[in-house]
Amino acid sequence: MTNKITYELSDYLIETYGNDVSFSIKNASYNTVWTNEKLEEQLEWGDTNSDAKPTWDSIKDDYTAKAEAVNKNTDALQARKSAYPSMAEQLDDIYHNGVDGWKANIKAIKDANPKSE
């Protein structure tokens, strides 16, 4: 499963540079997912308050590290989400097996799809 980057490049740039840089991401849409190499092609710097515009090469390692930290549990959480029974099925499980039985079933799903520390 491929992680969708949930830590947006725009968030990184604003956190890192504040109002010192202006930028746009060409062809952006809500569901667009790019590899880091494609992000470089889409990033367009505007006029900035500073003399030196950041380059992709100067930010990509830091951005990628922060994005990976944010995304490190995406696969496990998606796997858990698809493995959990519906709410109706969970309520039925509680009715028939009690809360302890339900908790054991949920724990088995969590154990099968552990999050990173």
ChimeraX attribute file (.defattr): number of C-alpha atoms within 10 A of each C-alpha:
attribute: neighborCount
match mode: 1-to-1
recipient: residues
	/A:1	8
	/A:2	6
	/A:3	13
	/A:4	15
	/A:5	18
	/A:6	13
	/A:7	16
	/A:8	11
	/A:9	20
	/A:10	13
	/A:11	12
	/A:12	17
	/A:13	18
	/A:14	14
	/A:15	10
	/A:16	13
	/A:17	11
	/A:18	11
	/A:19	12
	/A:20	15
	/A:21	19
	/A:22	16
	/A:23	15
	/A:24	12
	/A:25	15
	/A:26	11
	/A:27	8
	/A:28	12
	/A:29	8
	/A:30	5
	/A:31	7
	/A:32	8
	/A:33	14
	/A:34	14
	/A:35	9
	/A:36	16
	/A:37	10
	/A:38	10
	/A:39	16
	/A:40	15
	/A:41	12
	/A:42	15
	/A:43	18
	/A:44	12
	/A:45	14
	/A:46	11
	/A:47	11
	/A:48	14
	/A:49	11
	/A:50	10
	/A:51	9
	/A:52	9
	/A:53	16
	/A:54	14
	/A:55	11
	/A:56	15
	/A:57	9
	/A:58	10
	/A:59	14
	/A:60	16
	/A:61	12
	/A:62	12
	/A:63	20
	/A:64	16
	/A:65	11
	/A:66	16
	/A:67	18
	/A:68	16
	/A:69	12
	/A:70	13
	/A:71	15
	/A:72	16
	/A:73	16
	/A:74	19
	/A:75	17
	/A:76	16
	/A:77	15
	/A:78	13
	/A:79	16
	/A:80	19
	/A:81	13
	/A:82	10
	/A:83	14
	/A:84	14
	/A:85	15
	/A:86	11
	/A:87	9
	/A:88	9
	/A:89	11
	/A:90	17
	/A:91	15
	/A:92	13
	/A:93	18
	/A:94	15
	/A:95	12
	/A:96	11
	/A:97	13
	/A:98	12
	/A:99	14
	/A:100	11
	/A:101	14
	/A:102	18
	/A:103	15
	/A:104	12
	/A:105	16
	/A:106	17
	/A:107	12
	/A:108	11
	/A:109	18
	/A:110	18
	/A:111	11
	/A:112	13
	/A:113	17
	/A:114	14
	/A:115	14
	/A:116	9
	/A:117	5
